[in-house]
Amino acid sequence: MAVLLVQFTDPVLDADGGRYVARACGSPMDDGRWQGWVEFLPEDGGDPIRSGRETTQPNYVDTEYWATGLTQVYLDGALNRALNLCKPLMAPPEEEAAPPLAESVLNPFSVYRKGETLLRNQLGALSQWHLANIVYAHRLSDADPAALHHMPANALIEIIVAGVQQQMTA
């Protein structure tokens, strides 16, 4: 059962100037924790656009607290991520040299230079969806992108750390 946590008053704009009303939502998960995401309602009508899971919290109160701290900049990024969820994750084989379509919210190589512990801590704060996109965007695994999006977060963190270590020592 999804609940509305916060509805924001300032509109969020897409790259084409489309205006959206943002609202943070959440729901309990099977293990008792809560997940949160952002929905965007087009001001000119149409179906809402929903981001992937943006947070996992231990309970409702913490999820509500997360929602109340979302900034306009965060909402802009969440709208961009939500709009890009509809794009294919992999380029067609004939375009393999093209840049990846997945968005990486963190450069694991840059963070790793400051220490593996810091990298693990920062990765641990990200959603599974973000972790899968980091693996794909930085080519840290040969696994199928669809399979990456079904892996648990802890497995993706290990893939990222191992992949960064391997590339940094090569």
C-alpha positions, 0 to 999 in steps of 0.5 A, a space after each residue: 500500500 503506497 502512501 503520499 509522503 510529501 507533495 511539493 509546491 514548486 514545479 519541476 521542469 524537464 529539458 523541454 520545459 514541461 512542468 510537473 508536480 512532484 510528490 514523494 511516495 513510499 510503501 512498506 517492503 516485505 522485510 518490514 523496511 520502507 522504500 521511497 520514490 518520486 512521482 511526477 504529475 504532468 501539469 498539462 495532464 497525462 499519466 504520472 511518471 515514477 522514478 525507481 526506488 530512491 531510498 530504502 529506510 528502516 521504517 515509515 518515520 525515516 522514510 517520511 523524514 527522507 521525503 521532507 529533505 528533498 531539494 529542488 535540485 534532487 527533484 530535478 535529478 529524479 525527474 531526469 532519472 524517471 524520464 530516462 527509465 523508459 530508454 533502453 539500457 543497452 545500445 544496439 550491437 552496431 552502436 557499441 562504441 556509443 556512450 552508455 545510456 545508463 546514468 551513473 550518479 557516482 564515479 566509483 574510480 574517483 571515490 576509490 582514489 580516496 579509499 575503498 571504505 569511502 567507496 563502500 560507504 557511498 555505494 551503500 547509500 545508493 538504491 539498487 537501481 543506481 548501483 546497477 547503472 554504475 556497473 553498466 555505465 562504467 563497464 564493470 561487469 559483462 553481465 546482462 544489464 537486465 540481470 544487473 537490475 535483478 541483483 541485490 545491492 550487496 552483490 552489485 557493490 562487490 562487483 563495483 569494488 572488484 571492477 574498480 580495483 581490477 581496472 585501477 591495477 591494470 
